Amino acid sequence: MKNIFMPAKMLLPKVLDMTRWSVIACDQYTSEPGYWQQISKLVGTSPSTLKLILPELYLERKDIHLTINSIHKEMQKYLDNGIFDETKPGYIYVERTLKNGKLRRGLLGLIDLEEYDFSPGSSSPVRATEGTVIERIPPRAAVRRGAPLELPHIMLLVDDPCLTLIEPMSDMQLKQIYNFPLMENSGHLKGYFADSETFEHVERSISNLWNTAKNKGPAGSSPVLFAVGDGNHSLATAKTCWQEIKSTLTETASAIHPARYALVELVNLHDGSLDFEPIHRVVFNTDPEALLNAFKKFFSPHSIGTDEIQYITSNCRGSLAISSHFFGTVTDALQQFLDDYLLSHSGKLDYIHGDDTARTMASQPGNVGFILPPIQKSGFFDAITANGPLPRKTFSMGHAYDKRFYLECRRILPE
């Protein structure tokens, strides 16, 4: 069994106010600047991961290079000022109480980027679950390139129906390293350091899961061990930056360079708290009547089916039942229409988490929202193995406020 998931040396903050330190994943609330303004006000001058990340809301700013430089300097300042304690190699077992009270368990460690491939025809053990938009990687690579630290919001799924890997760690005698409420009513976070006494359990469990995956699929198929649940483009960015660095290294140096690895949290697909939510589409600053007329015309030859897409504007609501088999999936169908329409018409497309948020935004004048049906977890890994990644922005693991919060850091430049 290859060393695909490994213990890591992690940097933990020596701060009193962990609530201000820990902030939501940067790819959330991309159409809600008020959220990030509120967070900035809450954090104030306190040490915080907010100062070490770039909310993707701001990726298209003209002076973005200045912001990136500031982030890199802040990272180095935190390192120089001794804000962090570095752990010995280990894992962190995470218990996240969600806003709805459910408990989500995870295990933080290193993934070997040599065992991950985000291309559509990938046969690697670690695989993307959704289509990767190559154009989205360069601005994200600009943030990671030259950064001394990485902060993970990537969550990888593991298909473990018998609960053999992560769940047993709740009964182990692990040292608690943090326990605090998350900001903005986003639940509670506890972390426990899992040292060398747990390594055999993790390695054995992953080896067994890998053997099960290999025996489960049809002969000649390439099984999936871990599938990206959240942070698809962030992991693709880490891989892209590693490929750049690798091209300058000897084989020996490549084997030990810290950027070869990425810090991720494993979550069991069968965790009782895990709900798959569809990611809805809202088109801003468009002509709603013209867009809906084109929408209905586009799907008129395929309007007999059970895949329902709801649409919402400021003055109308309705739905269209289509047969998506011609397109692949209902998300594929809608995305093909929107991509084609926006090539020649005004409007800005965004991907919105949460039914209520999408409906509220869609109801504003000049906007149109499309509400997609739920995603089923059953057969999820089988579908990825057989058919490759789903269309981009197909699903989300829960609501925006349930996403991973930044806390742990890791060096990705040699010391």
C-alpha positions in Angstrom: 0.0 0.0 0.0 1.4 3.4 -1.1 1.8 6.2 1.5 -1.1 8.2 0.2 -2.3 9.7 3.5 0.3 10.4 6.1 0.9 12.2 9.4 2.1 15.8 9.3 4.0 18.4 11.3 1.4 21.1 11.8 1.5 24.7 13.1 -1.0 25.5 15.8 -1.6 29.1 16.9 -0.7 30.2 20.4 -3.6 32.7 20.6 -6.2 33.1 23.3 -9.1 34.0 21.0 -9.5 31.0 18.8 -12.9 32.1 17.6 -11.3 35.2 15.9 -8.4 33.1 14.6 -10.6 30.6 12.8 -12.5 31.7 9.7 -14.6 30.0 7.0 -13.2 28.6 3.7 -12.3 31.3 1.2 -14.6 30.0 -1.5 -17.8 30.7 0.5 -20.1 33.8 0.4 -18.7 34.8 -3.0 -21.7 37.0 -3.7 -22.0 38.4 -0.2 -19.4 41.0 0.5 -21.3 42.0 3.7 -20.3 38.6 5.2 -16.6 39.2 4.8 -16.9 42.9 5.9 -18.6 41.7 9.1 -15.8 39.1 9.6 -13.1 41.7 9.1 -14.8 44.0 11.7 -15.1 41.1 14.1 -11.5 40.1 13.8 -10.1 43.6 14.0 -6.4 43.6 15.0 -6.5 40.1 16.5 -4.3 37.4 14.9 -6.5 35.6 12.5 -6.4 33.2 9.5 -8.5 35.9 7.8 -5.2 37.8 7.2 -3.6 34.7 5.7 -6.2 33.9 3.1 -7.8 35.6 0.1 -11.6 35.4 0.0 -12.5 34.4 -3.6 -15.0 37.3 -3.7 -11.9 39.5 -4.3 -10.0 37.4 -6.9 -10.9 39.7 -9.8 -9.7 42.9 -8.2 -7.2 44.8 -10.4 -4.7 45.3 -7.5 -4.9 41.7 -6.4 -1.1 41.3 -6.6 -0.8 43.8 -3.7 -3.2 41.8 -1.6 -1.3 38.6 -2.3 2.0 40.2 -1.3 0.4 41.4 1.9 -0.8 37.9 2.7 2.6 36.4 2.1 4.3 39.0 4.3 1.7 38.4 7.1 2.4 34.7 6.9 6.1 35.3 7.4 5.5 37.8 10.2 3.4 35.2 12.1 6.3 32.7 11.6 8.9 35.2 12.7 6.9 36.4 15.7 6.5 32.9 17.1 2.7 32.8 16.9 2.8 29.1 16.1 3.8 25.9 18.0 4.8 23.1 15.6 3.6 19.6 16.4 5.5 16.4 16.0 4.3 14.3 13.1 0.8 13.2 13.7 -2.9 13.5 12.7 -5.6 15.6 14.2 -8.9 14.0 14.9 -11.6 16.7 14.5 -15.1 16.9 15.9 -17.2 19.6 14.4 -20.6 20.3 15.8 -22.6 21.8 13.0 -25.2 24.6 13.2 -28.0 22.0 13.3 -26.4 20.2 16.2 -25.1 17.2 14.3 -21.5 16.0 14.8 -19.2 15.6 11.9 -15.9 13.7 12.4 -12.8 14.2 10.4 -9.1 13.3 10.3 -6.4 15.8 9.3 -3.3 14.7 7.6 -1.1 14.9 4.5 -2.1 13.7 1.0 0.7 12.9 -1.5 -0.1 15.0 -4.6 1.8 12.5 -6.7 -1.3 10.2 -6.1 -3.8 12.8 -7.1 -4.9 13.7 -10.6 -7.8 16.1 -11.4 -8.0 15.4 -15.2 -11.3 13.9 -16.5 -9.7 10.5 -17.4 -7.8 10.1 -14.2 -7.1 6.7 -12.8 -5.3 7.9 -9.6 -6.3 6.8 -6.1 -7.2 10.4 -5.2 -9.6 12.0 -7.7 -11.8 15.0 -8.3 -15.5 14.5 -8.0 -16.4 17.5 -10.1 -15.1 19.0 -13.4 -12.1 21.3 -12.8 -12.2 24.7 -14.6 -8.6 25.2 -15.7 -9.2 28.9 -16.0 -9.8 29.1 -12.3 -6.4 27.7 -11.3 -4.0 30.6 -12.3 -5.4 33.3 -9.9 -5.4 30.7 -7.1 -1.9 29.6 -8.0 -0.8 33.2 -7.7 -1.9 33.1 -4.0 -0.1 29.8 -3.2 3.0 30.4 -5.3 5.7 31.7 -3.0 3.6 31.4 0.1 5.5 30.0 3.1 2.3 28.4 4.6 -0.8 26.5 3.5 -4.1 26.5 5.3 -6.4 23.7 4.4 -10.1 23.9 3.7 -10.0 20.8 1.5 -12.1 17.9 2.6 -11.6 14.5 1.0 -14.3 11.8 1.2 -13.6 8.2 2.0 -16.1 5.4 1.3 -16.1 3.6 4.7 -19.6 2.2 5.3 -18.4 0.0 8.3 -16.9 3.1 10.0 -13.5 1.6 10.5 -11.1 4.6 10.0 -12.2 7.8 11.6 -15.1 6.9 14.0 -13.0 4.6 16.3 -10.7 7.5 17.1 -13.5 9.0 19.3 -12.9 6.2 21.8 -9.1 6.5 21.8 -7.3 8.4 24.6 -6.2 11.4 22.5 -4.9 14.8 23.8 -7.4 17.6 23.2 -5.6 20.6 21.6 -8.5 23.0 20.9 -12.2 23.4 21.9 -14.1 26.6 21.1 -17.2 28.1 19.4 -16.9 29.2 15.8 -17.8 32.7 14.7 -21.1 33.7 13.1 -23.1 30.9 14.8 -21.3 28.3 12.7 -21.1 25.6 15.4 -18.3 24.3 17.6 -14.9 22.8 17.0 -12.8 20.3 19.0 -9.5 18.9 17.9 -7.4 16.0 19.4 -3.8 15.2 18.5 -3.3 11.6 17.3 0.4 10.6 17.7 2.4 7.6 16.7 0.3 5.2 18.7 -2.5 5.7 16.2 -0.4 5.4 13.0 -0.9 1.6 12.8 -4.7 1.9 13.1 -4.8 4.6 10.3 -2.5 2.7 8.0 -4.3 -0.6 8.5 -7.7 0.9 8.0 -6.7 2.7 4.8 -5.0 -0.4 3.4 -8.2 -2.4 4.1 -10.4 0.2 2.4 -8.0 0.3 -0.6 -8.2 -3.5 -1.0 -12.0 -3.4 -0.8 -12.2 -0.7 -3.4 -9.9 -2.7 -5.7 -12.1 -5.8 -5.3 -15.4 -4.0 -5.7 -15.0 -2.5 -9.2 -15.2 -4.4 -12.5 -12.0 -6.1 -13.7 -9.5 -3.6 -15.1 -11.1 -0.6 -13.5 -9.1 1.9 -11.4 -10.6 2.3 -7.9 -11.0 5.6 -6.0 -9.6 5.7 -2.5 -10.3 9.4 -1.7 -12.6 11.7 -3.6 -12.6 15.5 -3.3 -15.7 16.6 -1.4 -14.8 20.3 -0.8 -11.9 22.4 -2.2 -11.7 20.9 -5.6 -9.9 23.9 -7.2 -7.7 24.4 -4.1 -6.4 20.9 -4.4 -5.9 21.3 -8.1 -4.0 24.5 -7.5 -1.7 22.7 -5.0 -1.1 20.0 -7.6 -0.3 22.7 -10.3 2.1 24.5 -8.1 3.8 21.3 -7.1 4.3 20.4 -10.8 6.0 23.7 -11.3 8.3 23.2 -8.3 9.0 19.5 -9.2 10.3 20.5 -12.7 13.2 22.4 -11.0 14.2 19.6 -8.6 16.2 16.4 -8.6 14.4 13.1 -7.9 15.9 13.0 -4.5 14.9 16.6 -3.6 11.4 16.0 -5.1 10.8 13.1 -2.6 11.2 15.3 0.5 10.0 18.7 -0.7 7.1 19.9 1.6 5.1 21.2 -1.4 4.7 17.7 -2.7 2.0 17.2 0.0 -1.2 19.0 0.9 -2.9 19.2 4.3 -6.5 17.9 4.0 -9.3 16.6 6.2 -10.7 13.1 5.6 -14.4 12.7 6.1 -16.4 9.5 5.8 -19.0 9.6 3.1 -21.3 7.7 5.5 -20.9 10.1 8.4 -24.4 10.7 9.7 -24.1 14.5 9.6 -23.1 14.6 5.9 -25.8 16.0 3.6 -25.1 16.6 0.0 -26.7 19.9 -1.1 -27.0 21.0 -4.7 -25.2 24.1 -5.8 -27.7 26.5 -7.4 -27.1 29.0 -10.1 -28.0 32.7 -10.0 -27.5 35.1 -13.0 -27.0 38.7 -11.9 -27.6 41.9 -13.9 -29.4 40.3 -16.8 -32.7 40.5 -18.7 -34.8 38.0 -16.8 -37.6 37.7 -19.4 -35.2 37.2 -22.3 -33.1 34.6 -20.3 -36.2 32.6 -19.3 -37.5 32.6 -22.8 -34.2 31.3 -24.1 -34.1 28.7 -21.2 -37.6 27.3 -22.2 -36.7 27.3 -25.9 -33.4 25.5 -25.3 -35.1 22.7 -23.3 -38.3 22.4 -25.3 -37.1 19.3 -27.3 -36.2 17.6 -23.9 -39.1 18.7 -21.8 -40.5 15.3 -21.0 -38.7 14.0 -18.0 -38.4 13.9 -14.2 -35.4 16.1 -13.6 -37.0 19.4 -12.3 -35.3 22.7 -12.5 -37.0 25.5 -10.6 -36.6 29.1 -11.8 -37.1 32.3 -9.8 -37.1 36.0 -10.7 -38.4 39.1 -8.9 -41.9 38.6 -10.4 -42.3 35.0 -11.3 -41.6 31.5 -10.2 -42.0 28.2 -12.0 -40.3 24.9 -12.9 -39.4 22.9 -15.9 -39.2 19.1 -15.9 -36.6 18.0 -18.4 -35.0 14.7 -19.5 -31.3 15.2 -18.8 -30.1 12.0 -20.3 -29.2 13.8 -23.6 -26.8 16.0 -21.6 -25.5 13.6 -18.9 -27.0 15.1 -15.7 -29.5 17.8 -14.9 -26.6 20.0 -13.8 -24.8 19.4 -17.0 -27.9 20.4 -18.9 -28.4 23.7 -17.1 -24.7 24.5 -17.2 -24.5 24.0 -21.0 -27.4 26.3 -21.5 -26.1 29.1 -19.2 -22.5 28.9 -20.7 -23.9 29.2 -24.2 -26.4 32.0 -23.4 -23.9 34.1 -21.5 -21.4 34.1 -24.4 -23.7 36.5 -26.2 -25.9 38.1 -23.5 -25.3 40.2 -20.4 -25.2 38.7 -17.0 -22.8 37.4 -14.4 -23.2 33.8 -13.2 -22.5 32.7 -9.7 -22.8 29.4 -7.8 -24.9 29.7 -4.6 -25.0 27.4 -1.6 -28.2 27.1 0.2 -31.8 27.1 -1.0 -32.9 30.2 1.0 -29.8 32.2 -0.1 -30.3 31.4 -3.7 -34.0 32.2 -3.6 -33.4 35.5 -1.9 -30.7 36.5 -4.5 -32.8 35.3 -7.4 -35.8 37.5 -6.2 -33.9 40.7 -6.7 -34.7 42.8 -9.8 -32.4 41.9 -12.8 -31.6 38.5 -11.4 -32.7 34.9 -12.3 -32.1 31.9 -10.1 -32.2 28.2 -11.0 -32.8 25.8 -8.1 -31.4 22.3 -8.7 -32.6 19.0 -7.2 -30.8 17.2 -4.3 -27.8 14.9 -4.9 -27.9 11.3 -3.7 -25.0 9.8 -1.8 -25.8 6.2 -2.7 -23.5 4.9 -5.4 -21.5 8.1 -5.4 -18.0 6.5 -5.5 -19.2 3.9 -8.1 -20.4 6.8 -10.3 -17.0 8.6 -10.1 -15.1 5.3 -10.8 -17.3 4.5 -13.8 -18.0 7.9 -15.3 -15.3 10.3 -14.0 -16.0 13.7 -12.4 -19.4 15.2 -12.2 -20.1 18.6 -13.8 -18.4 21.5 -12.0 -20.2 23.0 -9.0 -22.7 20.1 -8.8 -22.9 19.5 -5.1 -21.8 20.9 -1.7 -21.4 19.0 1.5 -23.9 21.0 3.6 -24.5 24.7 3.9 -22.0 27.4 3.5 -21.7 27.9 7.3 -20.9 24.2 7.7 -17.8 24.4 5.5 -14.3 23.8 7.0 -12.9 26.6 9.0 -9.2 27.4 8.8 -7.2 26.7 11.9 -4.1 24.5 11.4 -1.2 25.7 9.1 1.7 23.9 7.5 5.0 25.0 6.0 5.3 24.4 2.3 8.6 26.1 1.6 11.9 24.3 2.8 13.2 25.8 6.0 
